[in-house]
């Protein structure tokens, strides 16, 4: 699936819920499905700056030239947020990630329903994912 198709899938999933308490619960449920990181990956170099909660993010380039992201957080809602980002961006090429018009967060109303610190954390996670994509794109030549 393309990044755009994955964004539409997320938007449709969230549109099933009118109440923001239900949407928060959906985020928590999504985060609970996130596969935990290995303890060796929970280190300072994988910790994202700018998040109030602790969020670790790793990325690797697979044999097909796609970036596979993995992450974990110690906060339930943040874990759900990073799960959404991984769902939309993981398993795509660096170029696809860097040129994607990421609108799903705004379309589902995340920006206006997150606290300023969580909103900043979300942007910090996205920024780190794009930095990984830039680094892998540079390595590819």
WODA-V582058 format. One record per helix or strand. SS is the DSSP state (hx for helix, st for strand). FROM is the first residue (numbers start at 1). TO is the last residue. If there is no record, write none. Layout:
<<SS;FROM;TO> <SS;FROM;TO>>
This chain:
<<hx;3;15> <hx;20;32> <hx;39;41> <hx;44;46> <st;47;47> <st;55;61> <st;66;73> <hx;76;89> <st;92;93> <hx;94;99> <hx;104;107> <hx;110;113> <hx;116;140>>
